[in-house]
Amino acid sequence: MFANIPPLTFSSPPLSGFYQHGGVSISTFVSWISEICYISENCALYPCQPNNNRDIGGPALDSSSALEIQPGRYVIRSPKSAQVCVFLTSDLPRPRTYSVDFTHSPHDSTNFVTRVRNRDKRCCITGHLVAGGDFTGFEAAHIYPLSAADIWNEQKFKCFIQDDQTQVDCELNSIQQGFLCSSTEHRMFDDYAIAVNPDDNYRIYDFVGRDPNRTPHGKIFYRDVNQPQIYLPLPDLLRDHFRQCILRYIKGAGEGNDHRKPFDPDLNLGAGRFNLESGDWWSSPEGKKQLEAELAERLYRTSEKRLRMSATEFARYSLLEH
């Protein structure tokens, strides 16, 4: 990952840092560090000398400052510039699948995709409108991954869903659990590269360096304020996704310092299939987690489809499958 605020350098494994597109304050960056690090004593963030990753190159930053943090290297020390023990939390980003949602059925008006399309009518990330009812290039994105249904149940996220048009035990496909966006931004969102901060006026953050003309950083996530709150994307879910982005990109290399080539859906998944012989990625810890996520999401979709079927439809579906 290209970052212009690269790894923090201290005694624990280095962090990945992030790309400062503008607008990320010192206090915001310090709050991100507190999400992924445990520090048992008072500390401060210092800029490093240009040619030395460990020597302090200036006074400590004011951790409450609203000023933008400037590109460069930083080190965590005590207020008196002594070394401190810093430990990374054990939290890891939740694996996501990269497959498009295929649950759409034109005969089901309560369907996730249909409802999201009817509500948003545009990419909620870029603001680009759907023209003439042609949704080519637009996808209904889930905020919380379907593949993590077991964690969803354990953390009781469904208790936050107030949507009265969603069937019981189908809350993962509530309209509060999704939004419409272009296929490119959907990929960024699923990769935890971009996130929406509901605590900052729904501002979009981009954690990755990219063409300035392509980044959605700084835009405001579209929400139709004329819609009842029970039909709008849930802030708690967006907040959870934002945290996954911090774990994925700010913590980054701290996850065991595995420098192997990252997951590439086009190469590692192929045309909708798993190629377990494509290289050593699938045998890595990340690859195994991704395989679990891909299989879990497909099982979720199959079980949900059967849940919605009548007895006759289920019998016909079972015969076709076997």
C-alpha positions, 0 to 999 in steps of 0.5 A: 500500500502506498502511504504518505504517512508510512509506518510508525516506528517503535518497538512493536511491529510497524504499522502500515500508516495511511495516505493523507488526501487531506482533512485528517487531523492530528487528533483523528490520527491519534484516535485511530492509533488508540483503536489498534494499540495498547499503551500502558503509560502516557505517550506522545507522537513525535515527527522523525528526522528526515533520514532516521526512522527512530530519532525525534525530529521535532516537538511532540504533536498536540494530540487534541489538535484539529490541524491536519497531520502532515505527511512524514514518519512519526514515532511514539515516545513518552512526553519526555521523549523516552521509549515506551512499550506499545502493544498491538491489539489482537483484533483483525479486520473481518474478511469479506467476499468480493462477489456481487449480490445476486439475490435480486428478483423482479417479483419480490418488491421487498427484496434487498436490491430492489429496495436499495435501488428504489431508495438511492437511485445513485451511487451514494459514494460519488453521487453519480445518478442512475440514468433512465432506470439503467442500473448497469455499473451500479451495485447494491452493497451490504455494509456488514458482510453476509459471510459473517452472519455468525458474528452478526448474530453473536454481536446482536446487530440485528437488534439495531435493525428497525426496518419494518419491511424485513422478515424476521431472521433476514435482517442482514438483507434489510435496507438499513444494511445497504446502499447503492454504489458503482462497481468500482466504489463497491470494490473499494468499500469491500476491500476496506479501502474507503469508509463512511464516518457517521460521526463526521457528517457522513464524510467519506475517508479514503485510506489508500493513495490513488489518482486524485481524480478517482478518490472519493475522499472528502465527499459526503455519503448520500442519504435521502433525509426525506426517508424515515430513519428506519429505512436509511443506512444504519450508523452503527453498521457504518461505524463498525465498517470504519473500524474494520478499515482502521484495522486493515490499513492503519494497523496493516503490516502489524498483522504478523508482517506477512509481506506476500502479495495481497488478495486479488479477486480477479486472479485468486477467485477467477470467473466466479470459481475458486482456484486453489492451485493459483499459488501460495496465497490460498495456503496463507492465513489470510487465504484460509480466512478468505476461503471461509468467508467465500464459502460462508456467504454462499451457504448464507445465500442458499439457506436464505433462498430456501427460507423464502421458498414455498414447500413446492418451490423448495422440492423443485429446487432440491431436485434441480440441485441433486 
